[in-house]
Amino acid sequence: MTDVTHQSDKQDLQSLTFDERMHLGAENALLCMGVTAQDRVFILTDFARQHIAQRVASAALARHADVTVRFLEHYGERPLTVFPDTLRNDFLTARPTVSYYIATAQPGEIAFRIPLLPFLVNELKVRHGHMIGIDDTLMTDGMCADYDEVYTITNRVYEIVKHARTIHVTSEKGSDVTATFHPEWKWVPCHGRYNKQGAWGNLPEGEVYTAPATVDGVLVCEVLGDFFSEKYGVLEQPLVITVKDGYITEINSENAALAQEVHDYLFSVPNGNRAGEFAIGTLTSLKRLVGNLLQDEKLPGLHVAFGNPYPEFTGADWDSRVHVDVIPTNCTIEVDGRIIMRDGQFVL
């Protein structure tokens, strides 16, 4: 369903004030989830992102939806590393049709978020907008994208890769990896339209992902996921990750302390060093890294994550308690011999 008023009033973003762009970002968050007056919206936020949660809540109230807002800090001392029963009960009481996670990332909290997501989408069947690490930059940039365009390009890429056997990716900074794929594991198109119950996406949106069977080669990465994103932003010295048969064998960087920190984290749990996600970003309005994984992983190109393969959604037959994305830039992507991206630009 297209929001006709929203689409007909498109303006050059550069002509909008900061407040107008924040408002547009909040409206797009509702547009992606198809929020109407019939919805019960549950927003889980924290003190640091209350101002963003408030904008989304106000926009939902303007559509006459029922809105509940809860703060992570009310459920225990952060970082929360388990899914609190009190929060589970609050969700069950509210019976939301739509939920949003609008909060910062803290070390160890992915252990809480991993069980939260299937609870929301598989058990409660909500339409969920996952906005972990959202900030003002993302609200006024990626969240202001043309989501009709995102929908179109994402689905075009999905149709190309969904039966892929091999994908080869290189980058100007030295990445050179080849991935193979399990015929029964699913590619998931994250196209920004989630009107059906049980559907979810990371916002800002725009990617196609799966769990790879194998990954081999070298990744030269400029942004990291999970809490590393907020801690380090765009890396001053790239992280060089060597992968063999799907598992990390080496992590190097001129910043030796960072390389050791990432190594220790990924090797701290079973399968933490295993490639769990292989994805292609499709948010074509993005032109640069901003140092925030939530948006940077949508930059047109490759990102790979080590750890949790989202088995509930991809069909992968293994699991892990960590999930850390890594992002090379200016990629050339070849799918079963067909080049679909050259130097960061789609050639579809």
C-alpha positions in Angstrom: 0.0 0.0 0.0 1.4 3.4 -0.9 0.9 6.5 1.2 -0.2 8.8 -1.6 0.2 12.0 0.4 3.7 11.1 1.5 4.8 10.1 -1.9 3.3 13.2 -3.7 4.9 15.6 -1.3 8.5 14.4 -1.9 11.1 17.2 -1.7 14.8 17.5 -2.1 16.0 16.4 1.3 18.6 19.2 1.3 15.7 21.7 1.3 14.2 20.3 4.5 15.1 21.5 8.0 16.5 19.1 10.6 13.1 18.9 12.3 11.3 18.2 9.0 13.7 15.4 8.2 13.3 13.9 11.7 9.5 14.0 11.1 9.9 12.4 7.7 12.0 9.7 9.2 9.4 8.9 11.8 6.6 8.9 9.2 8.7 6.5 7.1 9.0 4.2 10.1 5.2 4.0 10.2 5.0 3.7 6.4 7.3 0.7 6.4 5.1 -1.1 9.0 1.8 0.0 7.4 0.6 1.5 10.7 -3.1 2.5 10.8 -5.7 3.5 13.4 -6.5 -0.2 13.9 -3.0 -1.0 15.2 -1.7 -1.4 18.8 1.9 -0.1 18.7 4.5 -1.1 21.4 7.8 0.9 21.4 10.7 -0.5 23.4 13.3 2.3 23.9 15.9 3.5 26.3 16.7 6.8 28.0 19.3 7.8 25.3 16.8 7.4 22.4 13.7 8.6 24.1 13.5 11.6 21.7 13.4 9.4 18.6 10.9 7.0 20.2 8.7 10.0 21.1 8.6 11.1 17.4 7.6 7.7 16.3 5.0 7.5 19.1 3.6 10.9 18.2 3.3 10.0 14.5 1.5 6.8 15.4 -0.9 8.7 17.7 -1.6 11.1 14.9 -2.8 8.1 12.9 -5.0 7.2 15.9 -3.2 4.0 16.7 -3.0 2.8 20.3 0.6 3.3 21.6 2.6 1.8 24.5 6.1 3.0 25.3 8.5 1.1 27.6 12.1 1.7 28.6 14.8 -1.0 28.8 16.1 0.6 32.0 12.8 -0.3 33.8 13.5 -4.0 33.3 16.9 -4.2 35.0 20.4 -2.8 35.0 21.9 -2.5 31.6 23.3 -4.3 29.7 20.3 -6.6 29.8 21.7 -10.1 29.0 18.5 -12.1 29.4 14.9 -11.6 28.2 13.1 -10.4 31.4 9.8 -12.1 32.2 8.4 -8.7 33.2 9.0 -7.4 29.7 7.5 -10.6 28.1 4.4 -10.2 30.3 4.1 -6.5 29.3 4.2 -7.5 25.6 1.6 -10.2 26.3 -0.7 -7.7 28.1 -0.4 -5.1 25.4 -1.1 -7.6 22.6 0.6 -5.3 20.0 0.2 -5.7 16.3 3.3 -3.5 15.6 6.4 -3.2 17.7 9.6 -1.1 17.4 13.0 -1.5 19.1 14.4 2.0 19.3 17.5 1.9 21.5 21.3 2.0 21.7 23.5 -1.1 21.6 25.4 -2.2 24.6 28.0 -4.9 25.0 26.4 -8.3 25.7 22.8 -7.2 25.0 22.6 -9.2 21.8 22.0 -12.2 24.2 18.7 -10.5 25.1 17.8 -9.4 21.6 18.3 -12.8 20.0 15.4 -14.4 21.8 13.3 -11.2 21.8 13.0 -11.2 18.0 11.5 -14.6 17.4 9.2 -14.0 20.4 7.8 -10.9 18.7 7.5 -12.1 15.1 6.9 -15.9 15.5 4.9 -16.0 18.7 3.1 -12.7 18.9 3.1 -12.3 15.1 3.7 -8.6 15.3 5.1 -6.4 12.4 8.4 -5.4 13.9 10.7 -2.5 13.1 14.1 -3.2 14.6 16.0 0.1 15.0 19.0 -1.0 17.2 21.5 1.8 17.3 19.3 4.4 15.6 20.4 8.0 16.0 19.6 11.4 14.6 22.0 10.9 11.6 20.1 7.8 10.5 16.7 9.3 11.1 17.6 12.3 8.8 19.4 10.2 6.2 18.5 6.5 5.6 15.1 6.8 7.2 14.3 9.6 4.7 14.8 7.4 1.7 12.3 6.7 -1.1 11.0 3.3 0.2 9.2 2.6 -3.1 12.6 2.6 -4.7 14.1 0.5 -1.9 11.3 -2.0 -2.5 11.8 -2.3 -6.2 15.6 -2.6 -6.1 15.6 -5.1 -3.2 13.2 -7.4 -5.0 15.2 -7.2 -8.2 18.4 -8.3 -6.4 16.5 -11.0 -4.5 15.2 -12.5 -7.8 18.8 -12.7 -9.0 20.4 -14.2 -5.8 17.7 -16.4 -4.4 18.9 -19.5 -6.4 22.6 -18.5 -6.5 25.2 -21.2 -6.2 28.3 -19.0 -5.9 28.9 -15.3 -5.3 32.3 -13.7 -5.8 33.0 -10.3 -4.3 36.1 -8.1 -4.6 36.7 -4.5 -3.4 39.2 -1.8 -4.3 40.7 -2.1 -0.8 41.5 -5.7 -1.2 38.5 -7.8 -0.2 38.3 -11.0 -2.3 35.8 -13.6 -1.1 33.7 -16.4 -2.6 30.6 -17.8 -0.9 28.5 -20.9 -1.7 25.0 -21.5 -0.6 22.8 -24.3 0.7 19.9 -25.0 -1.6 17.4 -25.3 1.3 18.5 -22.2 3.2 16.5 -19.1 2.3 17.4 -15.7 1.1 15.4 -13.0 2.8 14.4 -9.7 1.0 14.4 -6.8 3.4 12.5 -4.4 1.2 10.9 -2.0 3.7 7.2 -3.0 3.3 6.0 -5.0 6.3 2.2 -5.1 6.1 1.7 -8.7 7.0 1.7 -10.0 10.6 5.0 -11.8 11.6 7.1 -9.7 9.2 10.0 -7.6 10.4 13.0 -5.6 9.2 15.8 -3.4 10.4 15.1 0.3 9.8 16.5 2.0 7.8 15.9 -0.8 5.4 17.3 -2.2 2.2 19.2 -5.5 2.0 18.9 -9.1 0.9 20.5 -11.7 3.2 21.0 -15.4 3.8 23.1 -17.8 5.8 26.0 -19.0 3.5 27.1 -22.6 3.3 30.8 -21.5 3.0 32.8 -18.3 2.7 36.5 -18.3 1.7 38.9 -15.4 1.2 39.7 -12.0 2.7 37.4 -9.2 3.9 38.9 -5.7 4.4 36.3 -4.1 6.6 35.7 -0.4 7.5 32.7 -0.7 9.9 31.8 -3.4 12.5 28.5 -4.4 14.0 27.0 -4.9 17.5 28.5 -2.6 20.1 31.7 -2.2 18.1 29.7 0.1 15.8 28.9 2.7 18.4 32.4 2.3 20.0 34.5 2.7 16.9 32.4 4.2 14.1 34.2 4.2 10.7 37.5 2.4 11.4 40.6 4.5 11.0 42.6 1.3 10.2 40.6 -1.4 8.4 40.1 -4.8 9.9 41.4 -7.6 7.7 39.6 -10.9 8.3 40.7 -14.2 6.7 38.0 -16.8 6.3 38.4 -20.5 5.3 35.5 -22.9 4.8 33.2 -20.4 6.6 35.3 -19.9 9.7 37.6 -17.0 10.6 41.3 -18.1 10.8 42.9 -14.7 11.2 42.0 -11.1 12.2 44.6 -8.4 11.6 44.8 -4.6 11.6 47.3 -1.8 12.1 45.2 -1.3 15.3 46.3 -4.5 17.0 44.2 -3.8 20.1 41.0 -3.7 18.0 41.9 -6.9 16.1 42.5 -8.6 19.4 39.3 -7.3 20.9 37.2 -8.5 17.9 39.0 -11.9 17.9 38.4 -12.4 21.6 34.7 -11.6 21.3 34.0 -13.8 18.3 36.0 -16.7 19.6 34.4 -16.5 23.1 31.3 -18.6 22.2 30.6 -21.6 19.9 30.3 -20.6 16.2 31.1 -17.0 17.0 33.8 -17.1 14.3 31.5 -18.8 11.7 30.1 -16.8 8.8 26.4 -16.6 9.7 25.1 -14.0 7.3 26.0 -13.0 3.7 24.1 -10.0 2.5 23.8 -7.3 -0.2 22.8 -3.8 0.7 20.2 -2.1 -1.5 19.5 1.4 -0.1 20.8 3.2 -3.2 20.3 6.8 -1.7 23.2 6.1 0.7 26.5 7.5 -0.6 28.9 7.2 2.3 29.6 5.4 5.6 28.5 7.1 8.7 29.9 4.7 11.3 26.6 3.2 12.3 26.0 -0.4 11.4 22.2 -0.1 11.2 22.5 2.2 8.2 26.0 1.3 6.8 25.0 -2.3 6.2 22.3 -1.0 3.8 24.9 0.8 1.7 24.9 -0.8 -1.8 27.5 -3.6 -1.5 28.4 -6.6 0.6 28.3 -7.2 4.3 29.1 -10.4 6.1 28.2 -11.3 9.8 29.9 -13.8 12.0 27.9 -15.7 14.5 24.1 -16.1 14.6 22.7 -17.0 11.2 19.1 -16.1 12.1 18.0 -19.8 11.7 14.4 -18.9 12.4 14.4 -17.0 9.1 17.1 -18.5 6.9 16.6 -22.2 7.8 20.2 -22.6 8.9 20.8 -25.7 11.0 23.1 -24.1 13.6 23.2 -21.2 16.0 25.4 -18.8 18.0 25.0 -16.2 20.8 26.9 -13.4 19.0 26.4 -11.7 15.7 28.9 -9.1 14.4 28.6 -7.6 10.9 31.6 -6.4 8.9 31.4 -4.1 6.0 33.8 -3.7 3.0 33.1 -0.8 0.6 33.1 -0.2 -3.2 32.4 -3.8 -4.0 32.2 -5.6 -7.3 29.7 -8.5 -7.0 29.4 -11.4 -9.4 26.5 -13.9 -9.0 27.1 -17.2 -10.8 29.2 -15.4 -13.4 26.9 -12.4 -13.8 28.2 -9.0 -12.5 25.4 -7.2 -10.7 27.5 -4.5 -9.0 30.7 -2.8 -10.2 32.7 -0.6 -7.7 29.7 0.0 -5.5 27.2 0.7 -8.3 24.4 -1.7 -9.3 24.5 -2.8 -12.9 21.1 -4.6 -13.0 
